[in-house]
Amino acid sequence: LKPLKEATLRLKGRGASGRFGAIYKVILTFKAILKAYENLSEQYGSVDFNKADALEDHLVINVQAGWNKL
């Protein structure tokens, strides 16, 4: 959730003066969030979840779901 929190803080107060010029900031922010999800997906994509000491598989499932949602 850290990328989403950072994005929210970056875009806070944008467009308050009634202008629509901040849409490019939104697009750049979404690209950054997608990249963060892609990095997490690559990082955890090669984990063998059948091992006893492996990470929980719900982490990868939720990262992929978040990426698909965006």
N, C-alpha and C positions, 0 to 999 in steps of 0.2 A: 504493500500500500504506500510505501515511501514515494515512488514516482508520482502517484496521484496526489499526495499531499503537497509535494513540491510544485506540481502543476497548478494546483488550486491557489497556492500562495503567489505564484508568478502572475496569474491572471486576475487576482483580486483587485476590484476597483476599475478594471478596464472597461472602456465604453461608458463611463458614468456621465460624460458630458453630452451624450446623445449621438456620438459619432460611431460609425461602423468600421473604422480603420483598424481595429484590433483583431480582425478575423485572421490576419496573417500570423499573429501571435498564437492563436488557437491552433492553427494548422501545424506550426512548428512545435508546439507543445505536444500535440497528439503524435507527431513523428518521434519525439523524444520518448514518450511513454511506450509506443510500440517497440522502439529499439530496446528499451529496458526489459520489456516482456520477452522479446526475442532472445536477448542475452541470458535471461533466466531459463528460458526453455532449452537453449543449447547447453547450458551448464548442468541442468538436471536431466536432460534427455537421454544420456548414456548410462544412467544409474540402473543397476540390476536390482530390482525391487524384491527379488526372491531371496536375497541374502538376509541373514538374521540381523545384521547391523546396518541395513540400508535405510535410507530416508523413507518417510511415509509417502506413498504414491499420490495421496491427495494434493500434495504441494504442486506436482507437475500438472495434474489434472486442472487445478484451479488457475495456474499460470496460463495454460492453454485456453481455458474458458475466458479469462480476462482479455487475452489477445484477440480471441474471436469476437468478443463483445465490442471491442473498439473498431 
